[in-house]
């Protein structure tokens, strides 16, 4: 699966057995990058959408390789090849607007998912409130240290909407704890390895000082944990939180090393594809993913809403085993 998802372009075209092969909507999914587990889960969920499995849609997943210019080139390809709809997970909130606007001019609907873009020409959006998750994760860390002490913030790629919004949520929580000092705050670009290097440097620069780690995703929180262990320090002496609910983070939560908040990649991906198919179809479309049944507080509403907000799920001792079972 990882080899498949790591390819520059992943194509799923299951035409056999479909009575609508000649009229299949041609849909592209331009994602910012497929190196990390979260976006691999997102892409795999897209390929498991009932319409894809039934051969009712021609789906191409493009790996943006964490580069806004690569994503723009991929949009130009989809416009030239006259795709019927595009799902967009942008690396940069502002740079991605050019691509969306070009698709709009070509009459191609663009459905945003997971990360946001600053364009009024986006057709609809399916994702989660990153300000809320940023507040939630910071609050977990701050409560654990009694609202006093020193923390570090490990940020996502500067300029991506999740980094911007999660930081906003982090700062809202920190404002409630005036006795907490942020001693360092830098990006590790969603990377476990980069976060480990940052944390190693900080542990050297601030020996015995850091009480908490606010990692804006699980990969970076896990990198901080690896640095703490490599320094022969006790992970339990630090309050650490991340976001996404990736497999290693779930295991780390189970061991009592960190906290995490599940971001439902499956709901974001399959919800966006249902919307893309709906906008690409001339006829009325009933969504095929079960996510609309699972999230009763996120109704389909005929596919006409401009925004669909997928709820967050805090990972707890009570639900972690069930979440791990879903990964098997």
C-alpha positions as CSV (number, residue, x, y, z in Angstrom):
1,X,0.0,0.0,0.0
2,X,2.8,2.5,0.9
3,X,4.5,1.9,-2.4
4,X,1.3,2.6,-4.2
5,X,0.6,5.8,-2.3
6,X,4.1,7.1,-2.6
7,X,3.9,7.2,-6.4
8,X,3.6,10.6,-8.0
9,X,0.3,9.8,-9.5
10,X,-2.0,7.0,-8.3
11,X,-4.8,6.0,-10.7
12,X,-7.8,4.0,-9.8
13,X,-10.0,3.2,-12.9
14,X,-12.2,0.3,-12.2
15,X,-14.4,0.2,-15.3
16,X,-15.2,-3.5,-15.5
17,X,-18.7,-4.3,-14.3
18,X,-19.9,-0.7,-14.5
19,X,-22.9,0.1,-16.6
20,X,-21.8,3.7,-16.6
21,X,-18.2,3.3,-17.8
22,X,-18.5,5.7,-20.7
23,X,-20.1,8.4,-18.5
24,X,-17.9,7.9,-15.4
25,X,-16.9,11.3,-13.8
26,X,-13.2,11.9,-14.0
27,X,-12.1,13.2,-10.7
28,X,-8.6,14.2,-9.5
29,X,-7.4,14.5,-5.9
30,X,-4.4,16.8,-5.5
31,X,-2.9,16.3,-2.0
32,X,0.0,18.1,-0.5
33,X,2.1,15.0,0.1
34,X,1.9,11.3,0.7
35,X,5.0,10.6,2.9
36,X,3.2,10.5,6.2
37,X,0.6,8.1,7.6
38,X,-2.2,10.6,7.9
39,X,-2.4,11.4,4.2
40,X,-1.8,7.8,3.3
41,X,-4.9,6.9,5.4
42,X,-6.8,9.8,3.7
43,X,-5.8,8.6,0.2
44,X,-6.5,4.9,1.0
45,X,-10.0,5.9,2.2
46,X,-10.6,7.7,-1.1
47,X,-9.8,4.5,-3.0
48,X,-12.1,2.6,-0.7
49,X,-15.1,4.8,-1.5
50,X,-18.1,2.7,-2.7
51,X,-18.3,4.5,-6.0
52,X,-14.6,3.8,-6.7
53,X,-14.9,0.2,-5.7
54,X,-18.0,-0.2,-7.9
55,X,-16.2,1.3,-10.9
56,X,-18.5,4.3,-11.1
57,X,-15.8,7.0,-11.0
58,X,-12.4,7.4,-12.6
59,X,-10.1,8.6,-9.8
60,X,-6.6,9.9,-10.0
61,X,-4.6,10.8,-6.8
62,X,-1.7,13.3,-7.3
63,X,1.1,13.5,-4.8
64,X,2.0,17.2,-4.4
65,X,5.4,16.4,-2.8
66,X,4.9,19.3,-0.3
67,X,5.4,21.8,-3.0
68,X,2.8,24.5,-4.0
69,X,4.3,24.7,-7.5
70,X,4.0,21.0,-8.1
71,X,0.3,21.2,-7.0
72,X,-0.2,24.1,-9.4
73,X,1.3,22.0,-12.3
74,X,-1.0,19.1,-11.4
75,X,-4.0,21.4,-11.6
76,X,-2.9,22.6,-15.1
77,X,-2.7,18.9,-16.1
78,X,-6.3,18.2,-14.8
79,X,-7.6,21.3,-16.5
80,X,-6.0,20.4,-19.8
81,X,-7.3,16.8,-19.5
82,X,-10.8,18.2,-18.7
83,X,-11.4,16.5,-15.4
84,X,-15.0,16.8,-14.1
85,X,-14.1,17.8,-10.5
86,X,-11.0,18.2,-8.3
87,X,-10.5,17.5,-4.6
88,X,-7.8,19.7,-3.2
89,X,-5.6,19.4,0.0
90,X,-3.3,22.3,-0.4
91,X,0.2,22.7,1.1
92,X,-0.1,26.5,1.2
93,X,-3.3,28.5,2.1
94,X,-2.4,31.4,-0.2
95,X,-0.4,29.8,-3.0
96,X,-3.1,27.3,-3.6
97,X,-5.6,30.0,-4.6
98,X,-4.1,30.4,-8.0
99,X,-4.8,26.7,-8.8
100,X,-8.4,26.9,-7.5
101,X,-9.0,30.1,-9.5
102,X,-7.7,28.5,-12.7
103,X,-10.0,25.5,-12.3
104,X,-12.9,27.8,-11.6
105,X,-12.2,29.7,-14.9
106,X,-12.2,26.3,-16.7
107,X,-15.6,25.4,-15.2
108,X,-14.2,22.7,-13.0
109,X,-15.6,22.5,-9.4
110,X,-13.0,22.2,-6.6
111,X,-13.8,20.6,-3.3
112,X,-11.4,21.4,-0.5
113,X,-10.6,18.8,2.1
114,X,-8.4,18.6,5.3
115,X,-6.5,21.9,4.7
116,X,-7.9,25.2,3.5
117,X,-7.2,27.7,0.7
118,X,-7.9,31.4,0.5
119,X,-10.1,31.5,-2.6
120,X,-13.7,32.5,-3.0
121,X,-13.9,30.1,-5.9
122,X,-13.7,27.0,-3.8
123,X,-17.0,25.1,-4.4
124,X,-17.2,23.4,-1.0
125,X,-15.1,22.2,1.9
126,X,-15.0,19.0,4.0
127,X,-12.7,19.1,7.0
128,X,-12.3,19.7,10.7
129,X,-11.9,22.9,12.7
130,X,-8.2,23.2,13.3
131,X,-8.6,26.1,15.7
132,X,-10.6,23.8,17.9
133,X,-8.1,21.0,17.8
134,X,-5.2,23.4,18.5
135,X,-7.0,24.6,21.6
136,X,-7.9,21.1,22.7
137,X,-4.3,19.8,22.4
138,X,-2.8,22.8,24.2
139,X,-5.4,22.6,26.9
140,X,-4.5,19.0,27.6
141,X,-0.8,19.9,28.0
142,X,-1.6,23.0,30.1
143,X,-4.0,21.1,32.4
144,X,-1.4,18.4,32.9
145,X,1.3,20.9,34.1
146,X,-1.2,22.8,36.3
147,X,-1.2,25.9,34.1
148,X,2.4,26.7,35.2
149,X,5.8,26.1,33.7
150,X,7.5,26.1,30.3
151,X,6.4,24.6,27.0
152,X,7.5,24.3,23.4
153,X,5.4,24.4,20.3
154,X,6.3,22.3,17.3
155,X,4.5,23.8,14.3
156,X,3.4,22.4,10.9
157,X,4.6,23.9,7.6
158,X,4.5,27.7,7.9
159,X,1.7,29.0,5.7
160,X,-0.5,25.9,5.6
161,X,-4.0,26.4,7.0
162,X,-3.6,23.7,9.7
163,X,-0.5,25.3,11.0
164,X,-2.1,28.8,11.1
165,X,-5.3,27.6,12.7
166,X,-3.8,25.2,15.2
167,X,-1.4,27.9,16.3
168,X,-4.4,30.2,16.8
169,X,-6.0,27.5,19.0
170,X,-2.7,26.9,20.9
171,X,-2.5,30.6,21.7
172,X,-6.1,30.8,22.8
173,X,-5.4,28.1,25.4
174,X,-2.1,29.7,26.4
175,X,-3.9,33.0,27.0
176,X,-5.8,31.2,29.8
177,X,-2.5,30.3,31.5
178,X,-0.5,33.5,32.0
179,X,2.1,31.6,34.2
180,X,3.1,29.4,31.3
181,X,6.0,30.5,29.1
182,X,6.6,29.3,25.5
183,X,10.4,28.9,25.5
184,X,10.7,27.8,21.8
185,X,8.3,27.7,18.8
186,X,9.5,26.4,15.4
187,X,8.2,24.4,12.5
188,X,9.1,20.8,11.9
189,X,7.0,20.5,8.7
190,X,4.8,17.7,10.0
191,X,8.0,15.5,10.1
192,X,8.9,13.2,13.0
193,X,12.6,13.4,12.1
194,X,12.7,17.2,12.0
195,X,10.8,17.3,15.3
196,X,13.2,14.9,16.9
197,X,16.1,17.2,15.9
198,X,14.4,20.3,17.2
199,X,13.6,18.6,20.5
200,X,17.2,17.3,20.9
201,X,18.4,20.9,20.5
202,X,15.9,22.3,22.9
203,X,16.7,19.7,25.6
204,X,20.3,20.7,25.3
205,X,19.6,24.4,25.4
206,X,17.1,24.2,28.2
207,X,18.2,21.3,30.5
208,X,15.5,20.5,33.1
209,X,13.3,23.4,31.9
210,X,10.7,22.1,29.5
211,X,7.5,20.8,31.1
212,X,5.3,20.3,28.0
213,X,5.3,19.8,24.3
214,X,2.5,21.0,22.0
215,X,3.0,19.2,18.7
216,X,0.7,20.4,16.0
217,X,0.5,16.8,14.7
218,X,1.2,13.3,16.0
219,X,4.3,12.8,13.9
220,X,6.0,15.7,15.5
221,X,4.9,14.8,19.0
222,X,6.3,11.3,18.4
223,X,9.6,12.9,17.3
224,X,9.8,14.8,20.5
225,X,9.2,11.6,22.5
226,X,12.1,9.9,20.6
227,X,14.4,12.8,21.5
228,X,13.4,12.6,25.1
229,X,14.1,8.9,25.2
230,X,17.4,9.4,23.4
231,X,18.5,11.8,26.1
232,X,17.7,9.2,28.7
233,X,15.0,11.3,30.2
234,X,11.6,10.0,31.5
235,X,8.8,10.7,29.0
236,X,6.4,10.7,31.9
237,X,8.0,13.9,33.2
238,X,6.7,15.7,30.1
239,X,3.1,16.6,29.1
240,X,3.0,15.9,25.3
241,X,0.1,16.2,22.9
242,X,-0.4,15.8,19.2
243,X,-3.2,15.7,16.6
244,X,-4.4,13.1,14.0
245,X,-4.7,9.8,15.8
246,X,-2.1,8.0,13.6
247,X,-1.3,4.4,14.6
248,X,2.0,5.1,16.4
249,X,0.3,7.8,18.4
250,X,-2.5,5.5,19.4
251,X,0.0,3.0,20.7
252,X,1.9,5.8,22.5
253,X,-1.4,7.0,24.1
254,X,-2.0,3.4,25.2
255,X,1.4,3.4,26.9
256,X,0.7,6.7,28.6
257,X,3.4,8.7,26.8
258,X,1.2,11.3,25.1
259,X,-2.3,12.5,24.3
260,X,-3.8,12.7,20.8
261,X,-7.0,13.9,19.1
262,X,-8.3,11.8,16.2
263,X,-8.8,13.6,12.9
264,X,-11.1,11.5,10.8
265,X,-9.2,11.2,7.5
266,X,-11.8,8.7,6.1
267,X,-14.7,11.1,6.7
268,X,-12.8,14.0,5.1
269,X,-11.8,12.1,2.0
270,X,-15.0,10.2,1.4
271,X,-17.2,13.2,2.1
272,X,-15.2,15.2,-0.3
273,X,-15.5,12.6,-3.0
274,X,-19.2,12.3,-2.5
275,X,-19.4,16.1,-3.1
276,X,-17.1,15.9,-6.1
277,X,-19.2,13.2,-7.7
278,X,-22.4,15.2,-7.0
279,X,-21.0,18.4,-8.6
280,X,-19.7,16.4,-11.6
281,X,-23.0,14.6,-12.2
282,X,-25.9,16.0,-14.2
283,X,-28.4,14.0,-12.2
284,X,-29.3,14.1,-8.6
285,X,-26.8,12.2,-6.5
286,X,-27.3,10.3,-3.2
287,X,-24.0,10.0,-1.2
288,X,-22.6,6.5,-1.0
289,X,-20.2,6.7,1.9
290,X,-21.5,5.7,5.3
291,X,-19.8,8.7,6.9
292,X,-23.1,10.7,6.5
293,X,-24.8,8.1,8.7
294,X,-22.0,7.9,11.2
295,X,-22.0,11.7,11.8
296,X,-25.6,12.6,12.3
297,X,-24.6,16.2,13.2
298,X,-23.1,16.6,9.8
299,X,-26.1,16.1,7.5
300,X,-25.7,15.8,3.7
301,X,-28.3,18.5,3.0
302,X,-28.4,17.5,-0.7
303,X,-24.7,18.3,-1.1
304,X,-25.5,22.0,-1.3
305,X,-23.7,23.2,1.8
306,X,-20.5,25.2,1.3
307,X,-18.8,23.7,4.3
308,X,-19.0,20.3,6.1
309,X,-17.3,20.1,9.5
310,X,-16.1,16.7,10.6
311,X,-15.9,16.4,14.4
312,X,-12.8,15.7,16.4
313,X,-12.5,12.6,18.7
314,X,-10.2,12.8,21.7
315,X,-8.2,9.6,22.1
316,X,-8.7,8.1,25.5
317,X,-7.9,5.0,27.4
318,X,-11.5,3.9,26.9
319,X,-11.5,4.2,23.1
320,X,-7.9,3.6,22.0
321,X,-8.2,-0.1,21.6
322,X,-11.3,0.3,19.4
323,X,-9.5,2.9,17.3
324,X,-6.5,0.5,16.9
325,X,-8.7,-2.3,15.8
326,X,-10.0,-0.1,13.0
327,X,-6.4,0.0,11.6
328,X,-6.1,-3.7,11.3
